[in-house]
Amino acid sequence: MRNSQEVGSWNEALTLYLESRQTNKTIDEKTKKLAWWSQYLANIPLTEINSKLILTTLVKKTAVTLATKNRYLAEIKSFLNFINKELEWIDRVPHLKTHKEREKSFYKLTEKDSARLIDCAPAFLQPIIIFALATGFRASNIIGLKWTHVDLEHQTLKVDADSHKSGSSVLIPMNNIVFQLLSSLHNSKNSVFVFLNYDNSRIKDLNRRIWARTTKAAGLDGLRFHDLRHNWASRHAESGTDLLAIKELGGWKTLEMVQRYTHPSLSYLSQQANNIVKEKNDTFVTKSGCDKKSSHFVTINGLLIKKDKAQKWKNLIVFNKLSGSNDGASTRDRTRDTRIFNANHHSKALKICNF
């Protein structure tokens, strides 16, 4: 246990933590969450903060989802890790286990859904929706897009590192839809920002009430703006776009993130399920017979015999039960060795012969 004189207070640690995280894009969220924790823990010595105290305090965070509680737990854990590893004021970080969350539902849009959503949106929001469906950009990157980031000559879009979630600057090629959209907006531009509000002012954040009214009018109640990014990734995957290309276009660092955003439709999966079903697929179509002159067989006394040693790989051969032999007792049938069969019954006996 550290000497209490060596350990600063909660507020001292908080000041140092927030100052060291100023370049973090989620600094506002961090400040908000830790301000809530400060109401209950600011006067508690850091060495006395344990798992039980944190969990009993979190109970006071009512009327929020399980996911929200997990975010608050993650934030205080990050803060305590800073105190432990960077300030070295505490010996250990309390064990905090987040709750398992249900996977968020995803709203899959058809082409008609997308068209209806655009039609029901107010005029200023329509180009934003079109751009989102065509690029998969996050809302923050769309409303923060400046004309200095748009290169119509080379048909590229630039997202600076300070505004990109990955923390890296990316250069993304435009597709034809994006090029036509931005070309039309460029002709009447009157701001440094590409997308403007209904009164031509800068959009600081998408208005949730306007979005809710739009989705309800389009019969898509519950659709989140971020679902447009999921739809963009899914449409690329269904169109055969390479996953590495989707990763780069979407600005993700790992393929695992691409998999979280791609949701193939049932019709697409049905089509893929039939990829192995073909009218002339040798694996499933019964052949009437195999080449009797093949080196896999020799004829002895009128019988066609398979040469086991001649096969260099295993072939799937299924034979019908052969009956009515004169070699067995007159009162019963006998099943012959399946490696030997009468050449005259070759087409009847051999059901599948796959090489």
C-alpha positions as CSV (number, residue, x, y, z in Angstrom):
1,M,0.0,0.0,0.0
2,R,1.4,3.4,-0.9
3,N,1.9,6.2,1.5
4,S,-1.1,8.5,1.4
5,Q,1.3,11.5,1.1
6,E,2.6,10.1,-2.2
7,V,-0.9,9.9,-3.6
8,G,-2.8,12.9,-5.0
9,S,-6.5,13.4,-5.0
10,W,-9.2,12.4,-7.5
11,N,-9.5,16.0,-8.8
12,E,-5.7,16.3,-9.3
13,A,-5.6,13.0,-11.2
14,L,-8.7,14.1,-13.3
15,T,-7.1,17.3,-14.3
16,L,-3.9,15.5,-15.4
17,Y,-5.9,12.8,-17.2
18,L,-8.0,15.2,-19.3
19,E,-5.1,17.4,-20.2
20,S,-3.2,14.4,-21.5
21,R,-6.2,13.3,-23.6
22,Q,-7.0,16.6,-25.3
23,T,-6.2,15.2,-28.7
24,N,-8.6,12.3,-28.2
25,K,-11.7,12.7,-30.4
26,T,-13.9,11.5,-27.6
27,I,-12.6,14.0,-25.1
28,D,-16.1,15.6,-24.6
29,E,-17.6,12.2,-23.8
30,K,-14.7,11.4,-21.4
31,T,-15.2,14.7,-19.6
32,K,-19.0,14.1,-19.3
33,K,-18.7,10.6,-17.9
34,L,-16.0,11.4,-15.4
35,A,-17.9,14.4,-14.2
36,W,-20.7,12.0,-13.3
37,W,-18.3,9.7,-11.4
38,S,-16.8,12.8,-9.6
39,Q,-20.2,13.5,-7.9
40,Y,-19.7,10.3,-5.8
41,L,-16.0,9.5,-5.8
42,A,-14.1,12.8,-5.8
43,N,-13.8,12.9,-2.0
44,I,-12.8,9.3,-1.7
45,P,-9.1,8.6,-1.3
46,L,-7.8,6.9,-4.5
47,T,-6.4,4.0,-2.6
48,E,-9.8,3.2,-1.2
49,I,-11.7,3.0,-4.5
50,N,-12.5,-0.7,-5.1
51,S,-14.8,-2.8,-7.3
52,K,-17.6,-2.9,-4.8
53,L,-17.6,0.9,-4.4
54,I,-17.7,1.4,-8.2
55,L,-20.5,-1.1,-8.8
56,T,-22.7,0.2,-6.0
57,T,-22.2,3.7,-7.4
58,L,-23.1,2.7,-10.9
59,V,-26.5,1.5,-9.6
60,K,-27.3,5.1,-9.2
61,K,-27.1,5.6,-12.9
62,T,-30.7,4.8,-13.6
63,A,-32.9,4.9,-16.8
64,V,-30.0,4.0,-19.1
65,T,-29.3,1.0,-21.2
66,L,-26.8,-1.8,-20.3
67,A,-24.6,-0.5,-23.1
68,T,-24.4,2.9,-21.5
69,K,-23.5,1.5,-18.2
70,N,-20.7,-0.4,-19.9
71,R,-19.4,2.8,-21.4
72,Y,-19.3,4.4,-17.9
73,L,-17.5,1.4,-16.5
74,A,-14.9,1.5,-19.4
75,E,-14.3,5.2,-18.8
76,I,-13.5,4.9,-15.1
77,K,-11.4,1.9,-15.8
78,S,-9.4,3.9,-18.3
79,F,-9.0,6.7,-15.7
80,L,-7.8,4.3,-13.0
81,N,-5.4,2.7,-15.4
82,F,-3.9,6.1,-16.0
83,I,-3.6,6.7,-12.3
84,N,-1.9,3.3,-11.8
85,K,0.4,3.1,-14.8
86,E,1.2,6.8,-15.6
87,L,0.9,8.5,-12.2
88,E,1.8,5.4,-10.2
89,W,-0.4,6.6,-7.4
90,I,-2.2,3.2,-6.8
91,D,-0.8,-0.3,-6.8
92,R,-3.6,-1.9,-8.8
93,V,-6.7,-1.3,-10.7
94,P,-10.0,-2.8,-9.4
95,H,-11.3,-5.6,-11.5
96,L,-14.3,-4.3,-13.4
97,K,-16.2,-6.7,-15.7
98,T,-18.5,-5.2,-18.3
99,H,-21.8,-6.9,-19.0
100,K,-22.3,-8.8,-22.2
101,E,-24.4,-6.7,-24.6
102,R,-26.9,-7.9,-27.1
103,E,-25.8,-7.3,-30.7
104,K,-27.5,-4.2,-32.0
105,S,-30.2,-4.8,-34.5
106,F,-29.4,-3.7,-38.0
107,Y,-31.9,-2.1,-40.4
108,K,-31.4,-3.5,-43.9
109,L,-32.6,-1.2,-46.6
110,T,-33.8,-2.2,-50.1
111,E,-33.4,0.1,-53.0
112,K,-37.0,1.2,-52.6
113,D,-36.4,1.9,-48.9
114,S,-33.4,4.1,-49.8
115,A,-35.3,6.1,-52.4
116,R,-38.3,6.6,-50.1
117,L,-36.0,7.8,-47.3
118,I,-34.4,10.4,-49.6
119,D,-37.8,11.6,-50.9
120,C,-39.2,12.0,-47.4
121,A,-36.1,14.0,-46.1
122,P,-36.0,17.8,-46.1
123,A,-34.1,19.4,-48.9
124,F,-30.9,20.1,-46.9
125,L,-30.8,16.5,-45.6
126,Q,-31.2,14.7,-49.0
127,P,-27.7,15.2,-50.3
128,I,-26.3,14.1,-46.9
129,I,-28.3,10.8,-47.1
130,I,-27.2,10.2,-50.7
131,F,-23.6,10.9,-49.8
132,A,-23.8,8.5,-46.8
133,L,-25.3,5.7,-48.8
134,A,-22.6,6.1,-51.5
135,T,-19.6,6.5,-49.3
136,G,-20.3,4.9,-45.9
137,F,-19.0,8.0,-44.2
138,R,-19.7,8.5,-40.5
139,A,-22.1,11.4,-39.7
140,S,-19.3,13.4,-38.1
141,N,-17.1,13.1,-41.2
142,I,-20.0,14.1,-43.5
143,I,-21.0,17.3,-41.6
144,G,-17.4,18.2,-41.1
145,L,-16.4,17.7,-44.7
146,K,-14.8,20.9,-46.2
147,W,-14.3,21.8,-49.9
148,T,-10.6,21.8,-49.2
149,H,-11.0,18.0,-48.7
150,V,-12.6,17.5,-52.0
151,D,-10.6,17.1,-55.2
152,L,-13.0,17.0,-58.1
153,E,-10.2,16.9,-60.7
154,H,-8.7,13.7,-59.3
155,Q,-12.0,12.6,-57.9
156,T,-10.8,11.9,-54.3
157,L,-11.9,12.8,-50.8
158,K,-9.5,13.4,-47.9
159,V,-10.3,12.8,-44.3
160,D,-7.8,14.3,-41.9
161,A,-6.4,12.3,-39.0
162,D,-7.8,14.6,-36.4
163,S,-11.4,13.9,-37.6
164,H,-11.0,10.3,-38.6
165,K,-11.9,7.6,-36.0
166,S,-8.9,5.5,-36.9
167,G,-6.6,8.4,-36.1
168,S,-5.0,8.2,-39.5
169,S,-5.4,10.5,-42.5
170,V,-7.1,8.7,-45.5
171,L,-7.6,9.5,-49.1
172,I,-10.7,7.9,-50.7
173,P,-11.6,7.7,-54.4
174,M,-15.1,9.0,-55.4
175,N,-17.5,6.8,-57.2
176,N,-19.7,8.2,-60.0
177,I,-22.6,9.0,-57.6
178,V,-20.4,11.0,-55.3
179,F,-18.7,12.8,-58.1
180,Q,-22.0,13.9,-59.7
181,L,-23.4,15.0,-56.3
182,L,-20.4,17.1,-55.3
183,S,-20.0,18.6,-58.7
184,S,-23.6,19.9,-58.5
185,L,-23.1,21.2,-55.0
186,H,-19.8,22.8,-55.9
187,N,-21.5,25.0,-58.5
188,S,-23.5,26.8,-55.8
189,K,-21.1,26.6,-52.9
190,N,-21.2,29.5,-50.5
191,S,-19.4,28.0,-47.5
192,V,-16.1,26.3,-46.6
193,F,-18.3,23.3,-45.6
194,V,-19.8,21.0,-48.2
195,F,-23.1,20.2,-46.5
196,L,-25.1,23.0,-44.9
197,N,-28.2,23.3,-42.8
198,Y,-31.6,24.5,-44.1
199,D,-30.6,28.1,-43.4
200,N,-27.2,27.6,-45.0
201,S,-25.5,27.6,-41.7
202,R,-22.9,25.0,-40.6
203,I,-24.4,21.7,-39.3
204,K,-22.9,21.1,-35.9
205,D,-24.9,17.9,-35.3
206,L,-27.6,16.0,-37.1
207,N,-31.0,17.0,-35.6
208,R,-32.4,13.8,-34.1
209,R,-36.0,15.1,-34.2
210,I,-35.7,15.9,-38.0
211,W,-34.2,12.5,-38.6
212,A,-36.9,10.7,-36.6
213,R,-39.6,12.6,-38.5
214,T,-37.9,11.6,-41.8
215,T,-37.6,7.9,-41.0
216,K,-41.2,7.7,-39.7
217,A,-42.5,9.4,-42.8
218,A,-40.6,6.9,-44.9
219,G,-42.0,3.9,-43.0
220,L,-38.5,3.2,-41.6
221,D,-39.1,4.1,-37.9
222,G,-36.1,3.1,-35.8
223,L,-33.6,3.5,-38.6
224,R,-30.4,5.0,-37.3
225,F,-28.2,7.2,-39.4
226,H,-25.3,4.9,-38.7
227,D,-27.2,2.1,-40.3
228,L,-26.5,3.8,-43.6
229,R,-22.8,2.9,-43.1
230,H,-23.8,-0.7,-42.5
231,N,-25.9,-0.7,-45.7
232,W,-23.0,0.7,-47.6
233,A,-20.6,-2.0,-46.5
234,S,-23.2,-4.8,-47.0
235,R,-23.9,-3.6,-50.6
236,H,-20.2,-3.6,-51.4
237,A,-19.8,-7.2,-50.0
238,E,-22.8,-8.4,-52.0
239,S,-21.4,-6.8,-55.2
240,G,-18.2,-8.7,-54.8
241,T,-16.0,-5.9,-53.6
242,D,-12.8,-7.3,-52.0
243,L,-12.9,-7.2,-48.2
244,L,-9.5,-5.5,-48.1
245,A,-10.9,-2.8,-50.4
246,I,-13.9,-2.4,-48.2
247,K,-11.6,-2.0,-45.2
248,E,-9.7,0.8,-46.9
249,L,-12.7,2.5,-48.3
250,G,-14.5,2.4,-44.9
251,G,-11.4,3.5,-43.0
252,W,-11.3,0.5,-40.7
253,K,-8.0,-0.8,-39.3
254,T,-8.9,-4.5,-39.2
255,L,-10.9,-7.0,-41.3
256,E,-12.8,-7.9,-38.1
257,M,-14.5,-4.5,-38.2
258,V,-15.5,-5.0,-41.8
259,Q,-17.2,-8.3,-40.8
260,R,-19.1,-6.4,-38.1
261,Y,-20.5,-4.0,-40.7
262,T,-21.3,-6.4,-43.5
263,H,-24.7,-8.1,-43.3
264,P,-25.6,-10.1,-46.5
265,S,-29.3,-10.2,-47.3
266,L,-31.2,-13.4,-47.3
267,S,-31.7,-13.3,-51.0
268,Y,-27.9,-12.9,-51.5
269,L,-27.2,-15.8,-49.2
270,S,-29.8,-17.9,-51.0
271,Q,-28.0,-17.1,-54.3
272,Q,-24.6,-18.0,-52.7
273,A,-26.1,-21.3,-51.3
274,N,-26.8,-22.4,-54.9
275,N,-23.2,-21.8,-56.0
276,I,-22.5,-25.5,-55.6
277,V,-25.7,-26.6,-57.3
278,K,-25.2,-26.8,-61.1
279,E,-27.0,-28.8,-63.7
280,K,-23.8,-30.4,-64.9
281,N,-22.0,-30.7,-61.6
282,D,-20.1,-34.0,-61.8
283,T,-20.2,-34.3,-58.0
284,F,-24.0,-34.7,-57.8
285,V,-25.2,-35.9,-61.3
286,T,-25.4,-39.6,-61.7
287,K,-23.4,-40.9,-64.6
288,S,-24.6,-43.8,-66.8
289,G,-21.2,-45.4,-66.8
290,C,-17.4,-44.9,-66.8
291,D,-14.9,-45.6,-69.6
292,K,-14.5,-49.4,-69.6
293,K,-11.1,-49.0,-71.3
294,S,-9.8,-46.9,-68.4
295,S,-6.6,-48.1,-66.8
296,H,-8.5,-48.3,-63.5
297,F,-10.1,-51.6,-64.7
298,V,-9.1,-54.8,-66.4
299,T,-11.3,-57.5,-68.0
300,I,-10.9,-61.1,-66.7
301,N,-13.3,-63.8,-68.0
302,G,-15.8,-61.3,-69.0
303,L,-15.8,-59.5,-65.7
304,L,-14.7,-55.9,-65.1
305,I,-12.3,-55.7,-62.1
306,K,-11.0,-52.5,-60.6
307,K,-7.3,-52.3,-60.1
308,D,-6.8,-50.9,-56.6
309,K,-3.2,-50.0,-57.0
310,A,-3.9,-48.0,-60.2
311,Q,-5.8,-45.3,-58.2
312,K,-3.7,-42.4,-57.1
313,W,-6.6,-40.7,-55.3
314,K,-9.7,-41.9,-53.6
315,N,-12.8,-41.9,-55.8
316,L,-16.3,-42.1,-54.5
317,I,-18.0,-45.1,-56.0
318,V,-21.4,-46.4,-55.0
319,F,-22.8,-49.7,-56.2
320,N,-26.2,-51.2,-56.1
321,K,-26.7,-54.4,-54.4
322,L,-26.1,-57.2,-57.0
323,S,-28.5,-60.1,-56.7
324,G,-29.7,-63.2,-58.6
325,S,-26.3,-64.9,-58.8
326,N,-26.0,-68.5,-59.9
327,D,-22.9,-68.9,-57.7
328,G,-24.9,-68.9,-54.5
329,A,-27.4,-71.4,-53.2
330,S,-30.5,-71.9,-55.3
331,T,-32.7,-70.9,-52.4
332,R,-31.1,-67.5,-51.7
333,D,-29.5,-64.5,-53.3
334,R,-25.9,-63.6,-52.8
335,T,-24.3,-60.2,-52.7
336,R,-21.1,-60.2,-54.7
337,D,-17.9,-58.4,-54.0
338,T,-18.5,-54.8,-55.0
339,R,-15.1,-54.6,-56.6
340,I,-16.2,-57.1,-59.2
341,F,-19.2,-56.7,-61.4
342,N,-20.6,-57.9,-64.7
343,A,-19.6,-55.6,-67.6
344,N,-23.1,-56.1,-69.1
345,H,-24.6,-54.5,-66.0
346,H,-22.0,-51.7,-65.7
347,S,-24.4,-48.8,-66.4
348,K,-27.0,-50.2,-64.0
349,A,-24.6,-51.0,-61.1
350,L,-22.6,-47.8,-61.1
351,K,-24.5,-44.9,-59.6
352,I,-21.8,-42.3,-59.0
353,C,-18.3,-42.2,-60.4
354,N,-16.4,-39.0,-59.6
355,F,-12.9,-38.5,-60.8
